[in-house]
């Protein structure tokens, strides 16, 4: 994706099922869990670079011993910063107490972070500031072990204000409006209630508080807590939690918007946001890492038993397709093939735009994350070229000369590395014209491989705002003086804001939205903007189930290609001389390429939860009123 776009978060959870001595004997270190957590977080650094956090719980410690450890960072390289701090503490303890080097029990007692239950999180911020207070995991502390709660998630709630108000109605005084706080406090509230009920039960049986405590931990019904807590949640989420006594869970939203995968053997239970993270860190095959079904939770009790109950009734599966197009690591076996198919399905349209002239076309990609889709596009181009060669030879009816046959067979697809991103330029001049001139040089180009008669075809993951294309990429490509530049997006037109974790909250930031506005101005139909605004305003007090996405009406009068052509005009600066064409993926082809991830609300406006329509209408109201605030 050539435009920078913040998105997603990454979760890692590890429950060691054996005593720490087992890992020391088998793997040579009692820090096995910490080492694996480092790998899992680094393998998910693509999912978040604003901050990172780590938490651990030691099981079965004596009163007076610290059993919960947490470290968070919002440094420039937060994962490295966290594990530098952890490593410093470990080495410090081993240096001051060398006698514990081979004493696992002493290491567990004396060294922080060494425990059986571990959680990691990498964050991109979509709500609030990126201060250290906003970095996960969050901690809800209590002197009673089974009332402690640590939570982290990959999520965004559309109804955070409603959730906040419900906490106030319960008599709470939340310290922040952020959805992480409201979600954790809701879970904590029902956790406290369940603990209180169990205490009353055991008190009636004649047990004192100390005798009741381990029984409460054993009988605490995590599934029941989650069912009550998540009843009013509206959003996309994979929500992980650790309870102080040793229970752990991860809950996935009922539409399956946010991803979650797990693996279990007799040594570990592992949960992560991406499958290849687990495969790589634990060296396990593809088919042994399972996707957590929508609306289900994986729950690991303190005794190591694992259940996967249905917490919420599943909705129609709408797993985020952006995960497949761009966000998730392309090393996943399924995602790799899906991205190739996205490129392959675009090729018939590309042929139209280059007048079926493969010989005078150069194919490339930008940025590097579009490389897999590029391979799919190239495969389709090779197939088309092979057909042309075969037909040319057959048309000769055996009368072609040897040179004619050799010339036909020697035709090759021209693929080149055209765009090269230099080190990120930080502009020290704030005056607009100077800044734009510097931004234009973010990408450099390869000279000498494009001829004046050539089409230059460049595939991108997606075109969101188009800013980098206009200010940098197209200007640099224009210096090569091709006949035509064809920019191909492996994703469809992004027309609507996201409200489930991707940082696309404002409509006016989307180039497809700006193109639709421009088309209405061209055709004298711009009064539709006020009409849509009025309709959105009438719904501000509606219940969610009655809210309609009226923003769709902005796009209804136009074909996809009309909007694409207008986008090309908007992104062609006055000093660009080459003809610019833009091709977008169709939604139908997106579904063909990614059949199990049909979440397409940013393209179609068909939001999978009832809160989505409210958010898109609020975003339109904000646009019309010139309000720069978020829609959720």
C-alpha atoms as one frame of an Amber mdcrd trajectory, in Angstrom:
protein
   0.000   0.000   0.000   1.738   3.146  -1.180  -0.239   5.358   1.196   0.785
   4.930   4.834  -2.164   3.484   6.719  -2.211   2.536  10.368  -4.121  -0.602
  11.124  -4.755  -3.548  13.278  -2.962  -4.852  16.336  -1.322  -8.183  17.041
  -1.899 -10.553  19.955   0.215 -13.407  21.258  -0.717 -15.666  24.161   1.244
 -18.626  25.521   0.265 -21.056  28.275   3.041 -23.425  29.257   1.415 -26.715
  30.288   4.472 -28.259  31.933   6.516 -27.133  34.938   9.318 -24.721  34.028
  11.854 -27.439  34.917  10.569 -29.420  31.914  11.551 -26.653  29.471  14.907
 -26.230  31.177  15.635 -29.920  30.713  14.281 -30.233  27.150  15.187 -26.854
  25.663  18.038 -25.777  27.895  16.319 -22.777  29.489  13.502 -21.889  31.852
  13.062 -18.755  29.729  11.564 -20.826  26.908   8.219 -18.994  27.095   9.836
 -15.557  27.023  11.963 -16.516  24.023   8.914 -17.790  22.130   6.951 -14.658
  22.994   9.733 -12.506  21.588   9.574 -14.462  18.316   5.791 -14.202  18.129
   5.789 -10.468  18.724   8.565  -9.813  16.217   6.747 -11.936  13.650   3.733
  -9.660  14.131   5.540  -6.314  14.140   3.836  -5.614  10.807   0.589  -5.322
  12.761   1.646  -2.517  15.088   4.549  -0.182  15.637   3.081   2.510  17.899
   3.640   0.456  21.018   4.153  -3.005  22.445   3.494  -4.702  25.753   4.217
  -7.933  27.580   2.666  -9.460  30.694   3.230 -12.702  32.564   1.690 -14.599
  35.465   3.450 -17.085  37.720   1.296 -19.950  38.938   1.166 -21.281  42.513
   3.389 -18.724  44.218   3.459 -18.071  47.951   1.696 -14.981  49.376   4.055
 -12.028  49.381   5.720 -13.012  46.112   5.115 -10.903  43.035   3.323 -13.066
  40.505   2.207 -10.533  37.872   4.751  -8.685  35.734   4.076  -6.199  32.979
   6.230  -4.016  30.762   5.084  -1.618  28.016   6.831   0.678  25.579   5.964
   3.339  23.029   9.589   3.811  21.992  10.605   3.989  18.333  11.288   0.227
  18.386   8.949  -0.904  21.152   9.409  -4.676  20.875  13.179  -4.360  21.093
  12.793  -1.926  23.983  10.555  -4.311  25.938  12.799  -7.319  25.609  15.901
  -5.258  26.307  14.298  -4.343  29.630  13.307  -7.960  30.304  16.774  -9.212
  29.394  18.370  -6.593  31.617  16.279  -7.741  34.585  17.056 -11.408  33.944
  20.799 -10.841  33.536  20.807  -8.557  36.549  19.305 -11.231  38.769  21.604
 -13.939  37.423  24.619 -11.685  37.962  23.743 -10.727  41.542  22.609 -14.279
  42.406  24.742 -16.642  40.285  23.730 -19.577  42.470  20.262 -19.613  40.843
  21.631 -20.154  37.321  20.579 -23.806  37.348  17.858 -23.531  39.985  14.595
 -23.124  38.095  12.469 -22.774  41.234  14.691 -19.939  42.444  14.593 -18.287
  39.024  10.799 -18.360  39.078  10.717 -16.939  42.590  13.279 -14.179  42.052
  13.178 -13.156  38.399  10.247 -11.149  37.047   8.548 -12.179  33.777   9.408
 -15.859  34.281   6.013 -17.552  34.424   3.727 -20.115  32.874   1.232 -17.651
  31.389   2.434 -14.982  28.957   0.752 -12.335  26.811   2.202 -10.031  24.174
   0.694  -7.210  22.167   1.778  -4.923  19.342  -0.308  -1.835  18.709  -1.383
   0.635  16.093  -3.458   3.353  17.695  -6.875   4.179  16.243  -8.455   5.800
  19.286  -6.876   8.393  21.514  -3.239   9.297  21.825  -0.258   7.006  21.515
   0.870   7.619  25.076   2.227   4.828  27.230  -1.138   4.715  29.049  -2.782
   3.627  25.783  -0.423   0.678  25.237  -1.722  -2.826  25.957  -1.889  -5.007
  28.009  -4.124  -3.209  30.489  -4.100  -4.280  34.107  -6.992  -4.288  36.593
  -5.436  -4.957  39.972  -6.808  -6.427  43.174  -5.399  -8.070  46.282  -7.559
 -11.124  45.624  -5.743 -13.208  43.046  -8.845 -14.243  41.092 -10.026 -10.621
  40.781  -6.918  -9.512  38.874  -7.393  -9.093  35.139  -4.938  -8.373  32.326
  -6.383  -7.653  28.876  -5.154  -6.873  25.387  -6.921  -6.933  22.071  -7.041
  -6.348  18.357 -10.318  -4.506  18.162 -12.416  -1.422  17.818 -15.912  -0.937
  19.208 -18.425   1.176  17.315 -20.486   1.879  20.449 -17.824   2.902  22.937
 -19.924   5.821  24.233 -22.830   3.504  24.959 -20.516   1.043  26.716 -19.084
   3.892  28.783 -22.568   5.016  29.833 -23.487   1.471  30.873 -20.469   1.369
  33.175 -21.561   4.649  34.740 -25.041   3.176  35.231 -23.393   0.319  37.130
 -21.949   2.909  39.508 -18.423   2.768  38.116 -16.231   5.761  37.396 -14.152
   4.794  34.321 -10.846   6.622  34.088 -10.961   6.901  30.292 -13.382   6.849
  27.359 -11.154   4.518  25.311 -12.815   1.265  24.299 -10.004  -0.785  25.855
 -10.857   0.592  29.291 -14.614   0.185  28.883 -14.239  -3.413  27.671 -11.854
  -4.396  30.457 -14.027  -2.812  33.131 -17.072  -4.680  31.791 -15.258  -8.005
  31.965 -13.866  -7.078  35.372 -17.337  -6.202  36.655 -18.770  -9.632  35.832
 -15.595 -11.334  37.013 -16.088  -9.656  40.413 -19.748 -10.713  40.486 -18.934
 -14.342  39.754 -16.228 -14.366  42.422 -18.665 -12.907  44.976 -21.314 -15.520
  44.139 -18.819 -18.345  44.511 -17.560 -16.961  47.824 -21.127 -16.892  49.181
 -21.581 -20.471  47.995 -18.460 -21.729  49.778 -19.152 -19.642  52.884 -22.518
 -21.385  53.162 -20.588 -24.664  53.096 -18.571 -23.544  56.114 -15.339 -22.598
  54.349 -13.414 -19.492  55.338 -12.033 -16.984  52.814  -8.622 -18.609  52.577
 -10.117 -22.046  52.051 -12.551 -20.646  49.468  -9.932 -18.941  47.337  -8.542
 -21.993  45.448 -12.054 -23.386  44.997 -13.213 -20.074  43.497 -10.303 -20.171
  41.063 -11.150 -23.720  40.053 -14.888 -23.121  39.563 -14.816 -19.616  38.071
 -16.911 -19.842  34.891 -14.959 -17.805  32.345 -17.423 -18.550  29.538 -20.289
 -17.161  31.620 -18.299 -14.006  32.384 -17.556 -13.471  28.711 -21.176 -14.053
  27.638 -22.430 -11.402  30.035 -19.600  -8.972  29.263 -19.861  -9.156  25.480
 -23.637  -8.919  25.308 -23.619  -5.258  24.209 -20.342  -5.163  22.269 -20.567
  -3.968  18.682 -17.357  -4.117  16.708 -14.631  -6.322  15.411 -12.434  -7.907
  18.049 -10.072 -10.602  19.164  -9.951 -10.025  22.915  -7.403 -11.778  25.123
  -7.295 -11.900  28.893  -5.366 -13.364  31.796  -6.796 -13.739  35.290  -4.487
 -13.529  38.260  -5.059 -17.083  39.469  -4.102 -18.543  36.065  -7.136 -18.720
  33.766  -6.698 -17.333  30.231  -8.977 -16.684  27.283  -9.292 -15.198  23.814
 -12.705 -14.246  22.427 -13.387 -13.592  18.730 -16.221 -11.374  17.492 -19.346
 -13.117  16.129 -18.790 -11.938  12.539 -15.170 -13.118  12.570 -13.961  -9.656
  11.541 -10.679  -9.809  13.414  -8.529 -12.944  13.033  -7.409 -15.429  15.679
  -5.546 -18.751  15.422  -4.511 -21.329  18.010  -2.337 -24.392  18.471  -2.206
 -26.930  21.288  -0.032 -29.886  22.166   0.957 -31.464  25.471   3.527 -28.701
  26.165   1.830 -25.433  25.175  -1.350 -23.670  24.208  -0.648 -20.795  21.808
  -2.918 -18.117  20.360  -1.964 -15.420  17.828  -3.468 -13.048  15.292  -1.820
 -14.849  12.370  -1.265 -18.498  11.526   2.339 -18.329  10.184   3.437 -16.665
  13.423   2.604 -19.861  15.298   3.942 -22.089  12.521   7.297 -20.304  12.509
   7.765 -19.809  16.244   6.828 -23.395  17.153   7.775 -25.180  13.914   4.383
 -26.791  13.390   2.625 -27.618  10.090  -0.183 -25.580   8.547  -2.976 -28.036
   9.343  -2.169 -28.151  13.065  -2.844 -24.427  13.537  -6.583 -23.824  13.740
  -8.692 -20.747  13.171 -10.918 -19.809  16.113 -14.504 -19.741  14.877 -16.514
 -16.485  15.066 -18.220 -15.883  18.391 -16.162 -18.559  20.140 -13.554 -18.281
  22.862 -10.596 -20.489  23.602 -10.407 -20.797  27.394  -7.477 -22.312  29.278
  -8.178 -22.981  32.937  -5.461 -22.871  35.565  -5.311 -26.682  35.555  -4.402
 -26.590  31.834  -7.734 -27.855  30.515  -8.864 -26.231  27.253 -12.405 -25.574
  26.054 -13.702 -23.686  23.019 -17.288 -22.677  23.852 -19.674 -20.612  21.716
 -19.925 -17.315  23.597 -22.011 -15.309  21.136 -24.347 -16.432  18.383 -22.334
 -16.201  15.160 -23.386 -13.663  12.549 -22.802 -14.051   8.827 -19.057 -14.534
   8.507 -17.431 -11.281   7.379 -13.749 -11.818   8.054 -11.752  -8.738   7.055
 -10.618  -9.017   3.429  -7.956  -6.347   4.004  -6.175  -8.965   6.103  -5.752
 -10.981   2.926  -4.993  -8.067   0.597  -2.403  -6.338   2.737  -2.301  -6.527
   6.547  -1.409 -10.130   7.359   1.977 -11.585   6.551   2.083 -12.959   3.030
   3.906 -16.092   4.193   0.583 -17.699   5.128  -0.023 -20.475   2.600  -3.615
 -19.431   1.869  -2.943 -15.698   1.811  -0.054 -16.124  -0.614  -2.295 -17.908
  -3.124  -5.122 -15.416  -2.591  -2.864 -12.450  -3.298  -1.578 -14.098  -6.447
  -5.159 -14.685  -7.561  -5.984 -11.000  -6.962  -3.283 -10.068  -9.453  -4.283
 -12.770 -11.899  -7.946 -11.744 -11.998  -7.001  -8.175 -12.922  -5.167  -9.108
 -16.091  -8.097  -9.185 -18.565  -8.865  -5.561 -17.655  -5.196  -4.651 -17.970
  -5.165  -6.065 -21.502  -7.986  -3.698 -22.448  -6.098  -0.694 -21.122  -2.847
  -1.555 -22.944  -4.691  -2.314 -26.187  -3.572  -5.971 -25.889  -0.022  -4.810
 -26.659   2.074  -7.020 -24.381   5.264  -6.494 -26.397   5.267  -2.768 -25.710
   4.394  -2.960 -22.024   6.572  -3.038 -18.917   5.124  -4.624 -15.762   6.170
  -3.769 -12.216   4.838  -3.250  -8.683   4.855  -0.748  -5.843   5.354  -1.022
  -2.891   7.099  -4.296  -1.975   3.958  -5.678  -0.313   2.312  -5.754  -3.772
   4.930  -8.206  -5.043   2.788 -11.314  -4.563  -0.126  -9.837  -6.524   2.453
  -8.882  -9.147   3.457 -12.552  -9.487  -0.177 -13.456 -10.129  -0.492 -10.712
 -12.731   2.696 -11.926 -14.416   1.452 -15.533 -14.490  -1.702 -14.386 -16.266
   0.383 -12.309 -18.690   2.607 -15.304 -19.478  -0.479 -17.398 -20.173  -1.847
 -14.708 -22.507   1.494 -14.407 -24.278   1.698 -18.194 -24.705  -1.750 -18.165
 -26.316  -0.638 -15.439 -28.739   2.514 -17.399 -29.647   0.576 -20.610 -30.202
  -2.053 -18.895 -32.334   0.606 -17.146 -34.433   2.363 -20.432 -35.135  -0.864
 -22.278 -35.902  -1.990 -19.462 -38.185   1.134 -20.047 -40.280  -0.141 -23.502
 -41.272   3.417 -24.840 -41.201   4.646 -22.260 -43.722   6.536 -20.032 -41.259
  10.267 -19.758 -41.770  12.656 -20.843 -39.073  13.352 -17.186 -38.228   9.641
 -16.404 -37.998   9.133 -19.286 -35.574  12.183 -18.243 -33.526  10.991 -14.627
 -33.433   7.558 -15.742 -32.265   8.942 -18.019 -29.565  11.434 -15.400 -28.362
   8.734 -12.937 -27.349   9.048 -12.372 -23.599   7.152 -10.523 -20.931   9.020
  -7.415 -19.812   9.093  -7.163 -16.020  11.289  -4.651 -14.235  11.947  -3.218
 -10.784  10.799   0.302 -11.593  10.141   1.990  -8.233  12.570   2.062  -5.328
  11.617   3.634  -2.031  14.435   5.645  -0.524  14.868   6.204   3.190  11.830
   7.975   4.574  12.271  11.670   3.935  11.531  13.947   6.855  10.789  17.389
   5.561  12.387  20.150   7.580  10.688  22.881   5.538   6.999  23.449   6.303
   6.217  25.782   3.395   3.900  23.826   1.067   5.694  24.056  -2.287   9.035
  23.136  -0.778   7.558  20.245   1.144   5.764  18.878  -1.925   8.985  19.000
  -3.922  10.735  16.900  -1.276   7.859  14.443  -0.972   8.008  13.892  -4.738
  11.379  12.209  -4.214  10.257   9.594  -1.685  10.464   7.078  -4.551  13.196
   6.827  -7.136  12.817   5.093 -10.490  14.940   2.849 -12.673  15.966   4.657
 -15.852  16.699   3.146 -19.235  14.190   0.265 -19.277  11.042   2.054 -20.503
  10.711   3.265 -24.108   8.467   6.115 -25.323   6.158   3.627 -27.041   5.720
   1.537 -23.873   2.808   1.148 -21.496   4.030   1.145 -17.902   1.832  -1.106
 -15.742   2.267  -0.767 -11.970   0.314  -2.871  -9.469  -0.373  -1.622  -5.922
  -2.118  -3.373  -3.004  -4.762  -0.673  -2.765  -5.249   3.010  -3.372  -6.753
   4.628  -0.290  -6.050   8.353  -0.254  -3.893   8.536  -3.376  -1.604  11.112
  -1.787   1.649   9.244  -2.373   0.624   8.420  -5.929  -0.071  12.066  -6.739
   2.784  13.700  -4.858   5.500  11.165  -5.571   4.974   7.989  -7.566   3.242
   9.316 -10.684   5.618  12.280 -10.924   8.633  10.007 -10.778   7.126   7.540
 -13.276   6.372  10.427 -15.624  10.121  11.107 -15.872  10.480   7.801 -17.747
   8.289   9.227 -20.570   6.165   6.129 -21.261   3.207   6.268 -23.630   0.796
   5.487 -20.792   0.954   4.708 -17.079  -1.587   2.146 -15.881  -1.882   1.927
 -12.087  -3.603  -1.267 -10.966  -5.108  -1.724  -7.492  -5.450  -5.308  -6.280
  -8.240  -4.046  -3.985 -11.539  -2.465  -5.043 -12.295   1.227  -4.543 -12.315
   2.116  -0.842 -15.500   4.154  -0.517 -16.456   3.943   3.155 -14.674   4.344
   6.489 -13.646   1.404   8.595 -14.795   1.212  12.202 -13.375  -2.133  13.303
  -9.703  -1.365  13.798  -8.267   0.116  10.595  -7.406   3.804  10.718  -9.802
   4.983   7.996 -12.295   7.070   9.948 -12.823  10.101   7.681 -14.676   9.940
   4.378 -12.963  12.976   2.879  -9.629  11.188   3.175 -10.737   8.551   0.660
  -9.948   9.394  -2.952 -12.987   7.436  -4.222 -15.234   9.641  -2.066 -13.593
  12.786  -3.433 -14.021  11.451  -6.969 -17.754  10.892  -6.455 -18.111  14.452
  -5.138 -16.238  15.776  -8.172 -18.493  13.833 -10.554 -21.598  15.299  -8.938
 -20.124  18.774  -9.361 -19.359  18.047 -13.015 -22.919  16.893 -13.659 -24.687
  19.573 -11.660 -26.076  17.081  -9.136 -24.100  18.181  -6.077 -27.332  18.928
  -4.206 -27.426  15.197  -3.421 -24.769  15.883  -0.774 -27.197  17.982   1.266
 -29.953  15.424   0.728 -27.753  12.637   2.110 -26.756  14.857   5.030 -30.408
  15.518   5.896 -31.185  11.783   5.784 -28.207  10.972   7.990 -29.237  13.652
  10.487 -32.739  12.218  10.829 -31.211   8.926  12.002 -28.982  10.202  14.789
 -31.510   9.136  17.438 -32.546   5.878  15.736 -31.893   2.518  17.263 -29.092
   0.709  15.492 -31.335  -1.832  13.776 -33.211   0.958  11.999 -30.181   2.868
  10.702 -29.584   2.843   6.928 -26.299   3.610   5.159 -27.438   6.563   3.052
 -23.891   7.350   1.912 -24.327   4.624  -0.718 -26.559   7.066  -2.609 -23.517
   9.233  -3.352 -22.048   6.491  -5.573 -25.231   5.038  -7.073 -25.386   7.247
 -10.229 -21.888   6.237 -11.399 -20.237   3.130 -12.778 -17.059   1.840 -11.166
 -15.067   2.880 -14.221 -16.459   6.416 -14.162 -15.207   6.791 -10.598 -11.853
   5.208 -11.516 -11.441   7.634 -14.419 -12.210  10.599 -12.172  -9.701   9.305
  -9.605  -7.090   9.223 -12.377  -7.864  12.880 -13.130  -7.657  13.878  -9.462
  -4.297  12.150  -9.048  -2.731  13.558 -12.211  -0.913  16.727 -11.217  -0.589
  19.618 -13.666   3.072  18.851 -14.386   2.488  15.187 -15.317   2.498  14.759
 -19.103   1.865  11.021 -19.456  -1.651   9.643 -19.836  -2.716   8.083 -16.509
  -5.178   5.214 -16.243  -6.329   3.508 -13.068  -7.801   0.016 -12.754  -9.425
  -1.245  -9.577 -10.259  -4.791  -8.605 -13.960  -5.652  -8.726 -15.744  -6.779
  -5.578 -16.836  -9.979  -7.351 -13.239 -10.861  -8.160 -12.174 -10.023  -4.602
 -14.667 -12.609  -3.346 -13.404 -15.148  -5.886  -9.833 -14.665  -4.686 -10.667
 -14.593  -0.959 -13.771 -16.783  -0.635 -13.512 -17.261   3.134 -12.918 -13.581
   3.948 -15.937 -11.728   2.611 -15.734  -8.665   4.864 -15.978  -5.881   2.268
 -17.726  -2.966   4.017 -15.032  -0.441   3.084 -15.749  -1.251  -0.573 -19.507
  -1.884  -0.535 -20.835  -0.104   2.556 -22.375  -3.380   3.741 -21.311  -3.290
   7.387 -21.414  -6.616   9.269 -22.628  -5.168  12.585 -25.461  -2.794  13.362
 -23.064  -0.101  14.554 -21.379   0.222  11.171 -24.220   2.133   9.500 -24.331
   4.560  12.385 -20.610   5.186  12.018 -20.678   5.813   8.256 -23.580   8.253
   8.616 -21.781  10.072  11.425 -18.679  10.258   9.221 -20.765  11.902   6.481
 -22.275  14.363   8.961 -18.772  15.235  10.151 -17.655  15.779   6.547 -20.614
  18.016   5.714 -20.247  20.084   8.888 -16.481  20.373   8.559 -15.975  18.501
  11.809 -12.565  16.796  11.949 -13.587  14.541  14.838 -13.827  10.776  14.622
 -17.113   9.058  13.817 -16.693   6.556  16.662
